[in-house]
Amino acid sequence: MASPPEKPLDHRYRGEHPVRTLAYLFRADRRRLAGAVGVFTVKHSPIWLLPLITASIIDTVVQHLPVGRLLTSTGIILFILLVNYPLHVLYVRLLYGSVRRMGTSLRSALCTRMQQLSIGYHSRVSAGVLQAKVVRDVETVEQMVQQTAEQGLGAITVLIGGLVIIAVRTPEFLPVFLIVVPAAALLVARLRSRLRTHNEHFRHEVETLSSRVTEMTRLIPVTRAHGLEGKALRRMDRTLRRLLTSGMRLDLVNGRFGSLAWVVLNVVGVLVLAGAALVSYYGVWGVTPGDVVMLSAFLTTLTNSVTTLAGLTPVISKGLESVRSVGEVLQAPELEDNEGKTEVTALRGAVTFESVGYAYDGGRAAVRDFTLDVTPGETIALVGASGAGKSTVLNLVIGFIRPTSGRLTLDGADMTGLDLRTYRRFVSVVPQESVLFDGTVRDNVAYGMDDADEETVRAALRDANALEFVDRLPEGLDTLVGEHGARLSGGQRQRLAIARALIRDPRVLVLDEATSALDTRSEALVQQALARLLHGRTTFVVAHRLSTVRGADRIVVMGDGRIQEIGTHEELLRRGGAYAALHSGQAA
């Protein structure tokens, strides 16, 4: 079986600095990114060229210079403004296309890694956490790059362009700008930091309100049944009052910030304007009226640029933290190692446990000294109290985990030397909760069997006692089952899961509490389907209801990870041991 194609970061992410990781992700698009920077610099040039052009026009008018200069200046600025549209479209294609490709590559690497990680890892890490990394964290990284590029490049080009023009045209004022601009920007940033705290507090209050509304709507049946509407509304009113107070405080701080920032920037602007005007009035340094206007415009522009750069810090920090969050999955060491292992091309179904033991994370053994020889086509039932080790044995059979002691062989071959991906082509699992996806009946039954025709699908449904209800569905095989099969009953979902197992014609079958959640009628239909499914296949059954395992070739009674007794239903009842005690307890 060919190994899956190598994905970005699959082989190299080992806790590198997030910036280095981003650089690696963008490596394939580095020429496009360089082009995007060049295009942005040109398209953004009116911001820092406009004060210079304005100065030239004013000087032409005040000093009565040749009118050709006025036409030239106007023509230049109009040309730069008109080419902004096509240049901006090109910039978006270059930069945003690169960012989207990076996000796709990162999500692909994450999904590939999740498929490679062990079942033990997935049992510990919440599916919601992994989903957030694939969706939210990658989106945060994309937004960070986009915002940093858009706002950061704009601020940097304006700073560099403005300071270069000042240095060339009025070099005497350059030290003034190198001191005044950072000072004004620092003051504005300090004011903005207070605003951020109030914004965060308001956001938390909104999140609390969202939680309260969700809680209230879920409790409406209970609230109505007990006449507690007034209490529920009073609780909601307290939350709304806190939100009102927080919102008004935020509005007040927003107003103060906006006014103070405006006053600070304009006071500094007036002072620089007055100073430049005095220098020009007395003819010092050859400063022209146009220069005065240019310097005044640049003060506001450059101060805003420095403030913008300072404001990007939290955006960058959040984005880099998301890169680290994604890295937790990319560098997780718990991979299912199949590389270089022997491929399974045929299977009889003989399974042998030789003093097998398994301990989760080096802790207390879940299975110990488990010895069992299963012949092809035999049905083995595993029974016992919760925590006895039954599910661990099933996970060992499927290959989700490997023994930490002893040996488990498949047709005489040690499973540690087999490529489990190829082995699982001969395995089917019917879990307690059938796993269906939001697709059609046909898609769910033939999942992974792209070559299955309609007759094959219908035969599997017929053997699973499912065809009678499928034919009554509005669209038959093409009926959408809904997310997790929500449009079907529990018995219907389980029969589809059995049909999915049947269509694969497995040699090894694993049934994990396949009927425990069903009513009596559904259980009878599922049991009939299971009887067809078990025929001629090596089967491992875990069941809580002992009535469902009476027909097993052998019943293995487990306790504390060990085998307590083995035999048929009748033999174990006659023996009067642990199985008989379980049976009498259920009968009572």
C-alpha positions, 0 to 999 in steps of 0.5 A: 500500500502506497504511503500518503503524500508528504504534507507540509511540516509532516516531517520537520516541525519540532517546536521551531519558532513560529516565525520560522514555521510561517517562513517555511509554509510560505516558501513555495510562494516567496516570489509571489510575496515579494511581488505583492510587496513591490506592487503594494509599495507602488499602489500605496505611494499616493499616501506619502507622495501626495504631501510632496505633490501638494507642496510642489503645486503650492510653491508653483502658485505662490512663487508664480513658477512655470505653469507646466510644473502644475500640470506635471504634478497633477498628471503624476498624482492622477496617474498614480491614483488611476493605476491603484485599482489594477495594482490593488487587484494584482496585490490581492491575487498575489498576497491573499492567494498565498495566504489562502494556500498557506492556510490550506497547506496547514489544515492539510498537514493537521488533518494528515497528522490527525489521521496518523496519531494513535487512538490513545491520543484521540481518546485524551484530546477533545475532538472540539479542541482539534476542530478549533485548531484546524478551523479557528487557529488557522483562520487566526494565522491567516488573519494575522498575516493579512492584517500585518501585511495590509496595515504593517506594509502601509505604515512602513512604506509611509514611514520610509517614504515620508522620512526620505522625502523630509531628509531630501527636501528639508533635512533640518526638520528630520531630527524634529520628526524622529523625536516628535513622531514616536513621542506622539505615537507613544502617547496615543498607544498608551491611551489605546491600551486603556481602551483595550482593557475595557473592550475585553471586559465588554467582550466577556460580558457579551459572552456571558450574556450568550451563555445565559441566553443559551442556558435560559432557552434550554431550561424553558421546559423546566422553568415553565413546568415549575412556574419559575419564569420570574426567577429566570427573567430576574437572573437575565435582567442582572446579566443585562444590567452588567452588560449595560454598565460595561457598554456605557463605560466602554462608550465613555472611554471610547469618547475620551480616547477619540477626543484626547487622541485628536487633541494630542495629534492636532496640538502637535500638528499646530506646533509643528506647522507654526514652527515651520511657518516661522522658519519659512517666514524669516527665510531660514534654511530656504523652507518654502510655503509648500514645505510648510504644508508638506511637513504639517501633512507628514506629521499626522501621516507618520504619527498614524503609521507608528501608532498602527505598527504599535497596534499590530502587536496584539494581532501578531502575538495572537497569530503566533500563539495560534501557530504554536497551538497548531504545532502541538498537534504537528509535533505530537509523537504518538504516531501509529507506525506502519512504515516498512511493515509487512502488508497484509494481502490475505487473511484467514482470521486466526487470532492468538493472544500469548500472555498479552498485557497492556497498560495505558501511559505506563499506568495500571495494567488494563489487560494482563496475562491474556491468553486465548487462541481463536480459530478462523470463523469462531465467535468469541464473546467478552463479558464482565463488569465495567473496567474489566478490560473488554474494550482494551481487548477489542482495541488490541484486535483492531490494532488501535493499540499494541501490547505492552507485554506478550505477543498478539499474532494474526494467522501466525504473524506477530501484529507488531510487524504488520502494516495495520492499514492493510490489515484493517481492509479485512476488518469491520467494526460495529460500535455501540453508537453507529457512526454516520455522516451527513450524506445519503444512505448509499454514501454511508453504507458504501463508505470506502467502497467506491466500486460498490454498485446499487445491487451490492448496496441493496443486498447488504441492506437486505441482509442487515434487515434495513431494506424495508425501511430504506425503501420507505424513505422519501428518496430511498438510497439517496435520502440524506440521513442528517448529521450523525444520522439524526433523521433515523431512529437508533435501530435504523442507524445500527442496521445501516452500520451493520450493512456497512460492515456486511458490504466489506465482507470482512474476515474479522468482525468486532461488535462493541455493545452493538445492541445495548441502546436499542428497544426490544423490537429493534434489538430483535431485527439487529440480532437477526442481521448480526447472525447473518454477519457473523457467519463464517467470520472471526468475531469478537463481541462485547455485550452487556446483555448476556442474552445477546451472547448465548450463541457465541462459540465461547464466552470469555468472562473477564475481571480486573484485566484477566480471564476468569473463565471460558466456555459456552453459555451452558458450560458456564452456567453449570460451572456456577462461577462468575458468569452464572453470578452475572446471569442470575443478577440480570435475570433478577 
